[in-house]
Amino acid sequence: MSNRGINISAALAIVLSPFSIAVFAQGTPDSVDTHLRAAKTAAGFDFTGALARLCVAPPTVLAVGDTAPGPAPARDTWFSEPAKVFDNLYFVGSKIHSSWALTTSEGIILIDTLFTYNSEEEIIGGLKKLGLDPAKVKYVIISHAHGDHVGGAKMMQDRFGSHIVMGGPDWDLIEKSVNGYPQGKPKRDIVADDGQRIILGDTAVTIVTTPGHTPGTLSMLFTVKDNGKAIHVAYSGGTAFNFPSTVSNFDVYIKSQQKMAAAAVAANSTILMSNHTEFDSAIPKIKMLAARKPGEAHTFELGKQAVARYFTVTRECAEAARLKLGQSPK
Ligand SMILES: [Zn+2]
């Protein structure tokens, strides 16, 4: 608890930095400070990671390069043990990035992979450790084509014939890339549409296109079971502002946050998941699950209001960053 207190204090001290105070002094109703305060209030204790990343001095991005992946970092910086989290949902991610195996009556839907260097150990190794057969992965849904999420797609396609589902503009990004895939690219497979349902046996994942983080970013809605009880999940597919910092790009991002917030409400989502563990605190929640007592709520179940607050954080931080564009010298 005290750790949380320290973290939030530190985040707020930076959020309310001299820059925002200066803006506040101007007294404009639609000020950067107004949006930062709204984001801070919405974050509460649940989304300090998203608040810190998006509201605390997000960097200005001039252009997105087509860079080659760097060398693999030391294993102890990323390795995380796999875990069963719900009756039908298993974590096979790293300390930093998530990959989830959704089990169905007809096989497995994998949601996101990791980097190329750790997908084999975490995903294939993790599934095996959990008693699941990686050859039963029929679909791999990739939220967006950045190296930290798409790095294992080719492996799953080549080795198990898994179908890869991705947004059309992100398939284009892969095909156009010269430097990004030194070990080969996944071949274009299923192009996801807004509202499309990826159905496997008794389970469906509904795609919500949320362009912004990348042009083809996919968010998702699906249902997990907690000791037989159905709980609805909103999975946010792209978060940080690492797109070129322009007003129109922020407008697209903000619209997608509003769209996904509405979709989460309509689906009665009480769980918010992300593909970065810093945004949904997946690692501590998985650890806390081990200490859960009978009758206690699942550590991932936050409630509808909290899910709505997450999208307020992402939207308000984007509004603040968008307003700053107009104020800072170019
Ligand atoms: Zn990304």
Boltz pocket constraint, residues with backbone or C-beta under 6 A from the ligand:
constraints:
  - pocket:
      binder: B
      contacts: [[A, 144], [A, 146], [A, 213], [A, 238]]
      max_distance: 6.0
